[in-house]
């Protein structure tokens, strides 16, 4: 691996490896575009305008998915009441 951060106080080798491994989640998000079941080649992307529109839609979708999985979900798991039913039974 290579980096343009030369100061090891800013970025250690361990931190660099961790950042590199985090890229896999982003790549997994885009892997469905190569799936033949997604039908992008045969149905949707016949013109440059449609390619641009798909990019404008998928960009925010991936950002919100990334934020949900990396920031929100770990914080929810720290909450001891997370995952418990919050609806009261009718007899109470």
N, C-alpha and C positions, 0 to 999 in steps of 0.2 A: 504494500500500500504506500501511497505517496500523499503528501499534503503540502500546502504552501504556508502552513503555520510552523515556523521554525522554533519558536519558543516552547519548550516542553512544559513550562509552567502554565501556559494557556491551554495546551492540549497534550495530554499524556498518550502514550501508545495504547494504553487500556481504553481510554476514552475514545480514541480514534477507531479502535476495533468495535466498540459498542455502537458508535454512530454508523459505521459501515454495515453492521448487522441490522440496524433499524431500517435500512433501505429495502429490505426484503418485503416488509409489509406494504410499501408503496408499489413495488413491482408486482406483488400478488393482486393488488387492486386493479392494475391494468391488464393482467393476464387474460381476463375474460374477453378482451377485444380480439384476441387471436382465436377464440373458440368459434368453430363453425356454426354452432347453434345461435350465436349472437346475431347472425344474418346482416352484419354491417355491409359486406361487400355486395350482396345481391339485392338488398331492399332499400337501405337508407342512404348510403353514401354515393349517390350518382352525380352529385355536383359539388363544387367547392363550397358553396353556401351551406349545404347540408353538413359537410365535414366541419365547418366552422361552428355551426349551430350545435352539433354534438359535443364539440370541445367546450363550448360555453356552458353547456348543461352539465357535462361530466366533471369539469373542474371543481365547481362548488360542491358537487356530490362527494367527490373524493376527499376534499378538505374537511367536510363535516364528518365523514366516516373516519378519517384519521384522527380528528380531534375527539370524537366520541370514544374511540378505542384506546387512545393513548392518555387522555386526560380525564374524561368524565368517568369511565368505567372503573379505573383504579380507585378514584375517590369514593365512588359508590360502594365498592367492596370494603372500604375501611369503616363504613357506617355499619354498626352492629344490627340495625333494624332493616338493612337492605335485603330485599327478597322476601320479607315476611308479608303476609296479607295485611292490608291496612283497612279492609272493609269489615265492619262490625256485623256480627250475626243479628238477625231480626229479633231474637228473643232477649236481647240486652237492652 
